[in-house]
Amino acid sequence: MNPQQRWRLVLGKYADNRLQQVGGGLGQGQGQGARMDGALEYLYGREYQGRGLREMSPGSLDPTQLKLVDWLGEVRKLFPRDTVEIIEKHALDRYGLTALVTDPETLARLEPNQQLLRMILSLRGQMQGEALEVARRIVRQVVEEIRRQLEAEVRQTLSGKLNRFRHSPLAVTQNFDPRGTIRRNLRNFDAERGKLVVEQMLFFERNARRLPWTIILCVDQSGSMVDSVIHSAIMAGILAGLPAFKVKLVVFDTNVVDLSDQIDDPVETLMRVQLGGGTHIAQAVRYCAQLVENPHRTVLALVTDFCEGAPPSELVRAVSSLAEARVKLLGLASLDGEANPVYDRNMAERLAACGMEIAALTPQRLAQWLLKVIS
């Protein structure tokens, strides 16, 4: 496809006559260029409708209008994967084609990714029957992929420090002891070739921690926090699998819901989340205070944008009370893969003055912070 034809796809059908003069036509019939144009027109032609331009009359010679499910299949055939994800995102976010996530046949054809997961969680209330079951399968697939990426590193970080006085029979790359390996194999040095022949590699052992720490994840489930909700649910499951921690998971808007009994299954946790609504952070913090049994061995991680709907003084008092009890307090403006937060800085500063550490962290950085706190 030449540059003029590419510009024709970008500019749409109203640029066709002018671009044909310089070799930018897409041809007739069902050639690939024409098919790509039809797929893009199905979605982006809505821009013209939104600006008051009339649709083609029923008697025109335009190709038969694509059905949504056929359109999606056509897009997946004609465009590379990264382009498909952008088109699907525009369909959901810009043009409101919610049938993409409420029609089971269409939903099953979508590329499982975090963007789709966010949309499913936002529109879950509109799903019923088969569409809901398809959505659950997609949520599980995406959650398992995110968990797979995070779990090994988080577990390694929190499973214990390297014991540099003892070696382990387990060959774990991150625990490799280069100096010990060289010393152990010096007798195998080949003087003629000037090389060390390694017969045995040594790996450090890790000290395991068994201190009884309670981690309370208190998560704002307002719509702007959806990525943090996803990662909080997954992190809760990972942390709960470590013997050194007892984990509680609480989500809130103007109500508080304790999901601690669902921690082992992040999918069920996320399918119970109700995104949107107001925000009463103080109420949630007071509820979490009731879960504290040993303040000196408790971490409260408050995941929120700090946009308090109730009087701020209530939140300040609730946080101050926990700080005075020596609970370790962390306010997370973001807990996701990017850690790019948007939050009420004034409220966050007031809580920091009460003793709450404020940060925006990736899950890996949260694990490192926890390691520092419990060491």
C-alpha positions in Angstrom: 0.0 0.0 0.0 1.5 3.3 -1.1 1.6 6.5 1.1 -1.3 8.1 -0.7 -3.5 5.0 0.0 -2.5 5.1 3.6 -3.5 8.8 3.8 -6.8 7.8 2.2 -7.5 5.4 5.1 -6.6 8.0 7.6 -8.7 10.8 6.1 -11.8 8.8 5.2 -14.1 8.6 2.2 -14.5 12.4 1.8 -10.9 12.6 0.7 -11.3 10.0 -2.0 -11.8 12.1 -5.1 -8.8 14.4 -4.4 -6.5 11.5 -3.5 -7.5 9.4 -6.5 -5.9 12.2 -8.6 -2.5 11.3 -7.1 -2.8 7.6 -7.0 -4.4 7.4 -3.6 -7.5 5.4 -4.5 -8.3 2.1 -2.8 -9.8 0.4 -5.7 -13.3 -1.2 -6.1 -14.9 -4.4 -4.8 -13.5 -6.5 -2.0 -9.8 -5.8 -2.3 -7.9 -5.5 1.0 -7.7 -1.7 0.8 -11.5 -1.4 0.3 -12.1 -3.9 3.1 -9.9 -1.9 5.5 -11.7 1.3 4.5 -15.1 -0.3 5.2 -14.0 -1.5 8.6 -12.6 1.9 9.6 -15.6 3.7 8.2 -18.0 1.6 10.3 -16.4 3.1 13.4 -14.9 6.4 12.5 -17.7 7.5 10.2 -19.6 8.2 13.4 -17.5 11.3 13.7 -19.3 12.8 10.6 -22.7 11.8 12.1 -21.8 13.5 15.3 -21.1 16.7 13.4 -24.5 16.9 11.7 -23.6 15.3 8.4 -26.3 13.1 6.9 -25.8 9.4 6.5 -25.9 7.9 3.1 -29.4 7.3 1.9 -30.8 3.7 1.7 -30.6 3.8 -2.1 -26.9 4.5 -2.3 -24.3 2.1 -3.7 -22.4 1.9 -0.4 -21.3 -1.6 0.6 -23.7 -3.5 3.0 -23.3 -2.2 6.5 -21.3 -4.4 8.7 -22.8 -6.0 11.8 -20.9 -5.4 15.0 -19.6 -9.0 15.4 -18.7 -9.2 11.7 -16.9 -5.8 11.9 -14.8 -7.0 14.8 -13.8 -10.2 13.0 -12.9 -8.1 9.9 -10.8 -5.7 12.0 -8.9 -8.6 13.6 -8.1 -10.1 10.1 -7.0 -6.8 8.4 -5.0 -5.0 11.0 -2.0 -5.8 13.2 -2.6 -6.6 16.9 -1.5 -3.2 18.3 -3.8 -1.4 15.8 -6.7 -3.7 16.7 -6.3 -2.8 20.4 -6.4 0.9 19.6 -9.5 0.5 17.4 -11.2 -1.5 20.1 -10.3 1.1 22.7 -11.8 3.9 20.5 -14.9 1.8 19.9 -15.5 1.5 23.7 -14.3 4.8 25.0 -15.0 7.3 22.2 -18.0 5.8 20.5 -19.7 3.9 23.3 -20.1 0.6 21.5 -20.9 -1.2 24.7 -22.2 -4.2 22.8 -18.5 -5.1 22.5 -18.7 -6.2 26.1 -22.4 -7.0 26.6 -22.9 -9.3 23.5 -21.4 -12.7 24.3 -20.5 -13.5 20.7 -18.7 -10.1 20.2 -17.2 -10.2 23.7 -15.6 -13.7 23.0 -13.8 -12.2 20.0 -12.1 -9.4 21.8 -8.4 -9.5 22.6 -8.1 -10.2 26.4 -6.0 -7.4 27.9 -6.1 -4.9 30.7 -8.0 -2.3 28.7 -10.8 -4.9 28.1 -10.7 -5.9 31.8 -11.2 -2.3 32.9 -14.2 -2.0 30.5 -15.7 -5.3 31.7 -15.5 -4.2 35.3 -17.0 -0.8 34.5 -20.0 -2.4 32.6 -20.4 -5.5 34.6 -23.8 -4.3 35.9 -25.1 -4.4 32.3 -24.1 -8.0 31.7 -26.3 -11.0 32.1 -26.4 -14.7 31.4 -23.9 -15.9 28.7 -22.2 -12.5 28.4 -21.4 -12.5 32.1 -19.9 -16.0 31.9 -17.8 -15.0 28.9 -16.7 -11.9 30.8 -15.7 -14.0 33.8 -13.5 -16.2 31.6 -11.8 -13.1 30.1 -11.3 -11.6 33.6 -9.6 -14.8 34.8 -7.3 -15.0 31.7 -6.1 -11.4 32.1 -5.8 -11.6 35.9 -3.7 -14.8 35.6 -1.4 -13.1 33.2 -0.9 -10.1 35.4 -0.4 -12.4 38.4 2.1 -14.5 36.5 4.2 -11.4 35.8 4.1 -10.2 39.3 4.2 -13.2 41.6 7.7 -14.5 41.2 9.3 -11.1 41.9 7.0 -10.3 44.8 7.5 -13.7 46.4 11.3 -13.4 46.0 11.4 -10.0 47.5 9.3 -10.9 50.5 10.4 -14.5 51.1 13.6 -13.5 52.9 17.1 -11.9 52.7 20.1 -13.7 51.2 22.0 -15.7 53.9 25.6 -15.2 52.7 26.9 -17.7 55.2 25.0 -20.7 53.9 24.5 -22.2 50.4 21.3 -23.8 49.0 20.9 -26.8 46.8 18.3 -24.9 44.8 19.7 -23.2 41.7 17.9 -19.9 41.7 19.6 -17.4 39.4 19.0 -14.3 41.6 20.8 -16.1 44.5 24.0 -16.9 42.5 27.2 -16.6 44.5 29.9 -15.6 42.0 32.8 -15.3 44.4 32.0 -18.6 46.2 31.7 -20.3 42.8 35.1 -19.1 41.7 36.7 -20.2 44.9 35.1 -23.6 44.8 36.3 -24.2 41.2 39.8 -22.7 41.4 41.4 -26.2 41.3 39.9 -26.6 37.8 41.8 -23.6 36.4 43.2 -24.4 33.0 46.5 -22.5 32.8 47.1 -23.3 29.1 43.8 -21.8 28.0 43.6 -19.2 30.7 40.1 -20.3 31.6 38.3 -21.5 34.7 36.3 -24.7 34.2 33.2 -24.5 36.4 32.1 -27.9 37.7 29.9 -26.7 40.6 27.9 -23.4 40.9 27.0 -22.1 44.3 23.7 -20.3 45.3 23.0 -18.5 48.5 20.2 -19.7 50.8 17.5 -17.3 51.8 16.4 -16.6 55.4 12.6 -17.1 55.7 10.6 -14.7 57.8 7.8 -16.0 59.9 6.9 -12.8 61.8 3.1 -12.5 62.1 2.4 -9.3 60.1 -1.2 -8.3 59.2 -1.6 -6.5 55.9 -4.8 -4.5 55.4 -5.4 -3.3 51.9 -8.1 -0.6 52.0 -9.0 0.2 48.4 -11.1 3.0 46.9 -13.4 1.5 44.2 -14.3 4.8 42.5 -14.1 4.7 38.7 -10.8 6.6 38.5 -9.1 3.9 40.6 -9.9 0.9 38.4 -6.3 0.0 37.6 -5.4 0.2 41.3 -8.4 -2.0 42.2 -7.2 -4.6 39.8 -3.6 -4.7 41.1 -4.8 -4.5 44.7 -6.9 -7.6 44.3 -4.0 -9.5 42.6 -1.5 -8.3 45.2 -3.8 -9.4 48.0 -3.9 -12.9 46.6 -0.1 -13.1 46.2 0.6 -11.8 49.7 -2.0 -14.1 51.2 0.0 -17.0 49.7 3.0 -16.1 51.8 3.1 -17.7 55.3 4.5 -14.6 57.0 1.3 -12.5 56.3 -2.3 -12.4 57.2 -4.1 -10.3 54.6 -7.3 -8.4 54.7 -8.9 -6.7 51.7 -11.5 -4.0 52.1 -13.1 -1.9 49.3 -15.2 1.2 49.7 -17.1 4.0 48.1 -19.8 5.5 50.4 -20.2 1.9 51.7 -17.5 -0.5 53.0 -17.3 -4.1 51.8 -14.9 -6.6 53.4 -13.7 -9.0 50.7 -11.1 -10.8 52.8 -12.9 -14.1 52.3 -12.4 -13.8 48.5 -8.7 -13.1 48.6 -7.6 -16.5 47.3 -9.6 -15.8 44.1 -8.9 -12.3 42.6 -11.4 -13.0 39.9 -14.3 -13.3 42.3 -13.0 -10.3 44.2 -13.0 -8.2 41.0 -16.4 -9.5 40.0 -17.9 -8.2 43.3 -16.4 -4.7 43.0 -18.8 -1.9 42.2 -16.9 0.8 40.4 -18.2 4.4 40.8 -20.2 6.2 43.4 -19.1 8.6 46.1 -16.2 8.3 48.4 -16.2 8.2 52.2 -12.5 7.4 53.1 -12.8 8.1 56.8 -15.6 5.5 57.2 -13.4 2.9 55.5 -10.4 3.7 57.7 -12.5 3.4 60.8 -13.7 0.0 59.7 -10.1 -1.1 59.1 -9.2 0.0 62.6 -11.5 -2.6 63.9 -9.5 -5.3 62.1 -6.3 -4.3 63.9 -5.3 -6.9 66.5 -1.6 -6.1 67.0 -0.8 -2.5 66.0 2.9 -3.1 66.1 2.6 -5.9 63.5 0.0 -4.3 61.3 0.4 -2.4 58.0 -2.6 -0.4 56.6 -2.2 0.4 52.9 -4.9 2.9 51.9 -5.2 2.9 48.1 -7.1 6.0 47.0 -7.0 9.3 45.2 -7.6 11.1 48.5 -10.7 12.9 47.2 -12.7 12.6 50.4 -16.5 13.2 50.1 -17.0 13.5 53.9 -15.5 16.3 56.1 -11.7 15.9 55.8 -11.4 16.3 59.6 -13.0 12.9 60.1 -10.3 11.3 57.9 -7.5 13.1 59.7 -8.8 12.0 63.1 -9.1 8.3 61.9 -5.6 8.3 60.5 -4.1 10.1 63.5 -5.6 7.5 65.8 -4.0 4.6 63.9 -0.7 6.4 63.8 -0.8 6.9 67.6 -1.4 3.2 68.0 1.8 2.6 66.0 0.1 1.0 63.0 2.4 1.3 59.9 0.5 3.5 57.5 0.9 3.8 53.7 -1.2 6.0 51.5 -1.1 4.8 47.8 -2.2 7.3 45.2 -1.7 4.6 42.7 -1.0 0.9 42.7 -0.5 -0.3 39.1 2.0 -0.9 36.4 2.6 2.8 35.7 2.3 4.5 39.1 1.2 7.8 37.4 -1.3 9.1 40.0 -3.9 11.9 39.9 -4.9 12.7 43.5 -5.8 15.4 46.0 -2.4 16.6 47.1 -3.7 18.8 49.9 -5.5 15.9 51.6 -2.5 13.7 51.1 -0.2 16.2 52.7 -2.5 16.5 55.7 -2.4 12.7 56.2 1.4 12.7 55.7 1.6 15.2 58.6 -0.4 12.6 60.7 2.2 9.9 60.1 1.0 8.3 56.9 3.7 7.7 54.2 2.4 8.8 50.8 3.5 7.2 47.6 2.5 6.0 44.1 4.0 2.5 43.6 4.1 -0.4 41.3 3.3 -3.8 42.9 7.0 -4.6 42.9 7.9 -1.4 44.7 5.1 -2.1 47.2 6.8 -5.4 48.0 10.1 -3.6 48.5 8.4 -1.1 50.8 6.8 -3.9 52.9 10.2 -5.6 53.2 11.7 -2.4 54.5 8.9 -2.0 57.1 8.9 -5.5 58.4 12.7 -5.9 58.6 
